């Protein structure tokens, strides 16, 4: 199949020849098509694809791009949803960088990893020493650790352990100038060009605006929107600005992590709720018991999977502890809280039992992705986080928006953090479905701002939410974000249009679905769809491009 006129199968005419690369560099249409999608709503064919093998090769690539003003799009597994892993520049696939090292130091409870190593591989290595990294996104089997840093990822256990930022002690970076930089907590960074620009051009304005920053940032348990000016003000560490910056300030090449011992005891309760009117009150009561995780699945999802028919939703509560801790007391209290509102209760008192309770939650995204070609699952309002007292109001506002615009939707996620994921399920065979999505996005964004929330708790802004930052934070804070961006990336080559909107960008342009979607070779389009259905993001896209 030929590409439409708007996307040439040949390399982009504006792109200079790629530099000699220790790794892979390709401009053929099949390779570019294979990298045109991530896990979210977008299909954007890049100008080229590179897979640098070493940090030295990455440094040379960045220097080449800076001199020629060529945009670079950092990419891990491609499982990010808001569009930070696709773009019209040169894709930089970091999944083989430096061989993806993992070094665990049990006595120090530390680990050093490459950016392309996966959370699954770190977990396996750390478990040999009785340790773990607490953040645990559901994508753990393929999520790269560099990607987790890029989005300040979290997961079900963030209700107790917090997001990625809390567990990072140091970052190795390649700046937009092509310089190597290590940022370590509590240490003065080496005065490379990016650091000097930040201290000269951005830091004075940020310090002067401290009270405005603190008043405008959301008072939520999690936030991955904007640059973390509040966290930087609290710590003074540039590290905190880079975490969650989605590849827009520098390339992450290595991470030093703090690890903790694996708990020895587990327990949990799964409750089928009769009504969602009590969701907010029940979540606040359960949160007081210090759960390790507190998750929610709504009735629409339960209908799709044939579970707990007639229930208004499921709550999953997990507790962890050490030998001698009264875990049974917390389980009993949780059951007492849930019993008056539940049509069904199930308990687990060990790790295997918990895995059985949680199986339905871990299957959520792949199940929704495989509903059919007309009923596509699209992640549009998919990561808002609101104060706990507002979670019931937020869920109801989302349902009303779906009904008003005749679009089915599914709500699930991290109730204990006030961080609910929403997958819209439009019938893409019906006229006007794109306009309905835009209307829902606009309405729900207003609701989130009114409730004092953030549009993204753990997935990042990407391209999807970049233009909405001004309504969330106000123009003064967005101006400060731009100062940070310009200090670290003065030429604007790192992921332009992500986190801060580029001029002319529209969040609902370049969808992967619909009549206006860029046409790809049929077998590559089918392969990308299969990755989406099966959550097969560990697959090499170049293998897909080259075929069987």
N, C-alpha and C positions, 0 to 999 in steps of 0.2 A: 504494500500500500504506500502511496506517495504521501509526503507531508503536505499540509496546506501551504498556500503561497506565503503565509506569514512566518513560516519556519522553514528555512532551506535545509535540505538534507546535507548540503555541504557545510563546511565550517563557517562560522560567522565571519563576514568580510572585514569587520573591524578588528579582529583578533590577530595580533602579531604572531609569528611562528613561536610555538612553545620552546622553552629552553631545553638543552640537553638535560635529562633528568635521571637520577639514580632512582628508578621506579618506573612508572608507567605514565605516559601522556598520550591521549587520543583525542582526535577531533572528528572521527567518523560518526555518522548519524546514528548508527546502532548503539554505540557506546553512550552517546549523549542522550538518546531516548531512554536507555536503561536507567539513567540517573535523573530523569525528569520528574519523578515522583518520590515523595516520602509517605509517611503514614497519614497525613492530613488530607486537605481538600484540593491541593494544588497539582497542576502539571505544567512545568516550565522547563523547556528544553535548554540546557546550558550551552555555552559556546565551546566548551572542551571539558575533558575529565582528566584529572591527574591523581596518581596514587604514589606519593613519595615514599620511598623505603626507609629513609633516615631523616633525622632532624636536620642534618647538614643539607640534604636535598630540599627539605621544606624551606630552610632559610634562603637558599638560592632562588627558589620559586617566588618567595615573597619579595625579595629584592628585585627580581625581574619584573614582577607585577607593579611594584611601587614606582619604578622608573617609567613604566609605560601606562600607568593608571588603569590596570586591568583588574576588574573586580574578582575577588576570591571568595568562595563559599565553603566554609568548613563543614565537613560531614563525617558522621560516624556510621551507625547502622542504618540511618534513615528512618528511624522509628518515631522521631519527633513529629508532633501534630500541627503546630501553627505555622509551618512553612519556613522555618529557619534553615532547613537543609536542602532547599532548592533555590535556583536563581539563574539569571541569564549570563552570569560570568563563568569563571572556571571553577568547577567542582574540585575540592581538595579532599579526597577520601583518606582519612587518617587511620583506617582499620588495620593496616599492617605496619604502621610507623615504628621503626626501631625493633621490630619483632614483638611488640606488645609485652614488654617485660612486666613481671609481677614478683616482687621481693617482699616477703613477710618477715618481720623481726619480732618474734614472740615476746622476748624479754622487755622490749620497748613498747609493745602493743602498737606497733606502727607497720605500715606497708607503703612501699613505693611501687607505683604502676605507671605504665605508659598510657597515653590517651586512648589508644585503640583497644586496650584490654577490656574485657567485659566484666560486668558485676558477677556473673555466674562463675567465671574463672577465678576472680579474686575470692569469692565466697568459698569455693572448693579448696583453694590453697590455705585460706585463713582457718577453715574448720579443722585442718590437720593439727593446728595448735590450739584448738578450743576457742577461737576468736571469730568475730564477724564485724562487718561494716553495717551499722544499723539502717541507714536509708535503703529501702527495698522496693523500688518501682516494680510494677507488675511485669514490666518488660525485662526483668533481670537477666533472662537467659541470653539476650542479645544486646541489651543497652550497653554502650561503651562508657567507660568511666570518664572520658573527656566530655562526652555528651551529658552525663549527669552533672558535671561541673558547669557546663555551658548553660544549663537551664535551672540550676539549683534544684535538682530533682528531689523527690521525697518518696512517697509511697504509703501503704497502709500503716506502717509503724511510725510514721512521723508524728502521730498524736502523742507519742511518748519520747521519741528520739530526735525529733526535729528534722530539718531538711539537710541537704548535702553540705551547705556552708559550715555548719557546726562541726563537721568531721574532717575538714581540710586544713592541714597545717602548713603546706607549702605548694607552690605551683612553679613548674618550669614552663616558660613561654617563649615564643618567637613574636616579636612586636611587628607592627606594620612597617617599621623601618628595616626589618630583617635582622634585628639584633636579638641576642639571647638575653633572657632576664629571668631570674629566680626571685619570687616573692615569698617571704616566710613571715609567719605571725611574730610580731614583736621585734622584727629586725628592720633596719634601715635598708631600703633597696639600693642596688647599684645605680648610679645616676646616668642611665642610658637616656637617649633623646626623649622617649615617651614619658619617662618619669620627670625629667626636667621640664618638659612642656606642661605636664599636669601641675607641678608645683608652682610654676610661673603663671599659667593662664587659667587654671580651673580652681585650684585649692582656695585661693583667697575669696572667690565668689561663693564657693560652697560654704566656707566658714561663716561668711557674712550672712548667708541665708539659712543658717541652722534652724532657727525657730520656724521659719516657713516650711522647711523640709519636714521637720518633725510633726507639724500640724497637718500637712497634706498627705503624708504617707498613710496607707491603710492600717488600721489597728486590728489586723487579722493574725491568726496563728501562723500563716504562711503567706509569702508573696514572692513571685518571680517576675513581676512587671517592672519595667524601667530599670535603671541602674540603682544598685542598693546604696543610695546616698545615706540612708539612715544607719545601715550597718557600718559603713565606713566612718561616719561621725562617732559612732559608739566605740569602735576599735582603733581607729587611726591607721588601719592596715589596708594598703591598696589591694591586697588579696581579696577583700570583700567586694570591691567594685568589679573585679574580673569574674568572680563566681556569679553565674546568672547572666553574663553579658552576651551569651549566644553567638560567640565567634565574631563579635563586632569590634572588639578592642585588641585582641591578640589571639594567636593560636596556642592552645594548651598542648604541651607535648609530654608532660609528666606531672604526677600528683603524689604528694605524701599524705597519707590518711592516718587518722587515729582509729584504732580498733578497740572493741570491748569483748569481754568473755561472753560466750554463748550461754544463755540461761539454762538452768537445769530442770525447771518445771514449767509446765504449760497448762492452760485451761481456757475454756471458752464456752459461750452460749450463742445459739442461733435462735432468733425469735421471729415468727411471722406475725406482723402487726395487723390488727383489725382496722385501724384508722391511722392516717398520717397527721391528724390534728395534734397528736401528742408528740410528734417527732422531736421538736425543739426541746420540750421539757424533759423527755426521756434521755436525749443525748446529753444534756447538761447534768442530769443526775448520774448517768453512767461515767461521764468524764471525771467526776469527783472521786471515782474509785481507782483512778490512775491506770486505765487500760493500756495495753501495748498497742492495740488497734481497735478501731470502732468504725465499721463499714456499713453501707446502706445499698440496697438494690430495690428498685421500684417495681410496681405491679406490672408495668409493661414488659420489663425484662423477664420477670417470672413467667409471664404468659408466653413469651418467645421460647423459653426453655422447658416449659411444662412443669414448673416447680411451684409448690405452695399455692395452688389455685385458690382464688378467692381472697388471698391476703392482699393488704394494701401496700406491703413492702416487707423486706427482710432487714433486720439488723444483725450484724455479726460482731460479737465482742470477744476480744482475746486478752488474756492476762499472762504475764510471765513472772517468774520469780526464782529464787534460789532455795536450796534445801532449808527447811526450818521456817520459811515464810508461810503465813496463814493464807495460802492461795484459795483454799476452800471457802474461807470467810468472804472473800471478794466475789467468788462465783455465786455464793448463796445470796449476797446482797444484790448482785446484778439480776439474778433470777427473780428476786422479790420485786425489783423495780419493773421488770418486763412483764411478769405474769399477769397483772391486771389488764394489760393492753394486747396480749398475744393470743392468737388462736392455736399456736403450736410452739413448743420450746424443745430444743435439743441441746444437750451438754456434751462437752469433751473434756477429758481430764489428762490427756497426754498429747504428744506431738502428732502421732498418727491420727488420733481422733480429730484434732484441729485441722489437719490437712483435708480430711473428709468434709468437715463443715465448710472449709474455704474453697473447695473445688469449684463451686458455682461462681464465686467471685473472680477467680483467676481466669476463668473462661470467658469473661464478659466481652472484651473487645473482639476476639476472633469470632464469637457467636454472632455478634451484631454485624460484623463485616461480611458474613456469609449469608445474609438474608435473601439475596437475589439481585438481579441486575436492575430491576425497576425500583425496588425498595432499597436504596443505598444508604449506608450509615455515614453521615458526614459530621465531622467534628468542628462545629461552628461556635457554639457557646459552651465549650467543653471543659473549662477549668476554673470557673469562678470560685473564689473563696470569700466567705462573709463571716462576720462575727457570729459566734455560736448561737447567741440569742436570736439571730435573724435567719437561721437556717430553714425553719419552717416557712417563713414569709417568702424567702427566695425560691424554695421548691414550688410553692403554690404559684408564684408569679411566672415561673418558667412553664408550668402546666397551662396556665391561662394563655400565655403567648402562643403555645403550640395549638391550643384549641382555636384561638382567634384567627390563626393563619392556616388552619386545617393541615397541620403537619404533625405527624406522630413523632414522639420523642421518648427517649429512655434516660432515666436519671440513676446514677450509681456513684459510688466513691466514698471519700473519706469523711464521713459524717462527724467524727470526733474532732476534725480540724475545721469544720464548716466548708470543706472543699469538695464540691459535688461536680462530677463529670456529667455532661449532657451530650448524647448523640442524637442528632436529628435524623429522622428516617423519612425523607421526602420521597414521594412517588415521582421519579424523574421523567416518567412518561406523560405527566400532566403539564399543561401549559402554565407558565408563571411560577414554577417551583423556585427558581433562583431568586425572584423578587420576594417570595415568602421568607426565604432564608435571611436575606438582607434586613427585612422588617423585624424578624425575631432577634437578630443580632443587635440592631439598634435599640429595640425596646428593652431587652434584657441588660444591655450595657448600662442604660439609664437606671434600671432597678439596682444593679450592683453598686453604682456610685451612690445612689440614695441610701442604701443600707450600710454604707461605709466599708464596702468590700473592695476586692481587687479582681480584675478580669482573669488573672492567672495565678494560681497558687503554687504550681510546680512544673508547668510545661513551657513557660516562657511566652513572650509576645509574638515572636516570629514576624511574618508579614501580615498575618491575620489581624492582630490587635495593634499594630504599630500606629495606625492613624487614630486609634481610640485613646492613646495615652494622654492627649491634651484634656479630654473630657474627664479622665480619671484623676489626673494630677494638677491640671491647670497649666497655663502657658509659661508661668515663671519657672516651674519645676522642669518642664520639658526643655526650656532654654538652658537650664543647668545640665540636663542630660546631654544636650548638644555640645556643651563645653567639654564634658568628659570625653565624648566621642572624638571631637576634634583634637584633643590633646593626645589621645592614643593613636588616632588614625587620621592624620591631617589631610591625606590625599583622598580618603574615603574609599579605600579598596576592600575593606573587610566587611563582607555581608551587607552591602548597601540595601536599604529598604527593610532590613530586619531591625526590630526594636524602635527605630526612628524611621518614619515613612519617608520614602523618596518622593520627589515632586512628580505628580501625575499617577502615582500608584493607587490602585483601587483594591480593597481587600477581597472582593469577590470576582476579580478578573482571573483568568488562567486556571479555572476549575478543571479537575481531572474528569468530570462527568458532564454530559450534556452536549448539545449540538455545537457549541463553540469550543469544545475541548480540542487541543492539538491532536492530530492523528499521528499515530505511531505505527511501526511495523506490527502486524497483527499478532505475531508470536510474542513480541516483547510486551505489547499491551496485555495479552493474556497472562504472561508471566508476572507482570506487576500486579495484576488483579489477584493472582494466586498467592503472592506474598501477602497482600492485604487480607485475604480470607483466612490464611493459616498463621498469620503473624510470623512469617518466615523471613524476618529481617536480617538474619545472620547470613543469608545467601549473598554471594558475591554478585553484584550487578554486572560485572564484566563477563561472568559465566553466562548470565542471561543474554547479554549482547552477542556473545560468540556462539550461542546455541549448543545443542547436544554434541 
